[in-house]
Amino acid sequence: MKKRILSVLLVIILMLGLSACGAKTDTNNSGNKGKTTVIKVAFNQQVTNPQYKALQEFSDKIYKRTNGAYKLDVYANELLGPQRESVELVQTGAIGMAVVSNSLIENFNKEFSVLGLPYLYDSKEHQNAVFKDKSIVGDLFKSTRDEGFEVLTSFHAGVRSVYSDKPVTKPADLKGLKIRIMESDTNVQMMKYMGGVGTPMAQSEVYTGVQSHIIDGGENNEIIYSNMKHFEVAKYYSYTLHLMIPDYLIINRDLYDSMSTENKTIFDEEIQNATDRELKIWAVDVKDAIKTAKDAGVIFSYPDINLFKAEVKPFHEKVTQNPEYKELYDKVKAKGETIKK
Ligand code: GCU
């Protein structure tokens, strides 16, 4: 509650104190007529998260390469509110950027839901190849411009599995279990097909939600599970590996449009570098997260994921009844085949 009030206050201060697009100007000696546009970024995870590290590096790079014209100021730990609200802040221009899950963006364009289907990608290499392919995601990333923002890049966000106070070895084990999910209809349906009951809520509410038995568990990657100490309230992490869903760095449309072609090119190049860096940092940090959880007494288990895959197959079929979604789905699947070869 205290945190909530703080967030609201901070947002009000930001809105009062900023020029357009959440960007404020600093003075510097960089040769850019003394003006630096500082872009505020809403981030709902911790400063130890690979995405945060990649964003800091991105900020340093663009600052240097634009001669001090741009840098980022990343507000971690959901300080600017949950992801749902941070999208709104980007839309209105109260802040310039935010990192939000695909789940939130599907609320603006339903087609994104295809990219957030359970068991869609064969591997992180497959997912990475899909998001690097402009012929698959290019138009989609720009499709939210009428809503006031566009997607700059997608960050890998691990593979999500279920955790609770008992192991989940098969879909029937999820029966009646209220599992916290991210706030999207696709996630609600996903959990239903998997056998449980999906309860949408913000990430910051999960710990107390489990502790006070409002929910029975959550589903997330090992880094969040470990960093947010969810293992203290739910010590069985079952590798259902059901969801590999990207996070997006979104940017206010007017801010992006106001950049010179040269600076835009720098942004685009450096964001691709940051995307690759994040994937590498993730690979290292996830091992540390698993170790921390193991040391804390977490019991990891390995259910037969084919049982869960079979349950969600009708969900894929249902979503792809829409011809446009089917086209995107087929492109994603075809990309997977090229990776296998
Ligand atoms: C992951 C994901 C976030 C998301 C969070 C959640 O950490 O990267 O974008 O907000 O899970 O479960 O809410």
Residues whose N, C-alpha, C, O or C-beta is under 5 A from the ligand:
A	BS01	GCU	V100 S101 A157 M182 Q203 E219 I224 D247
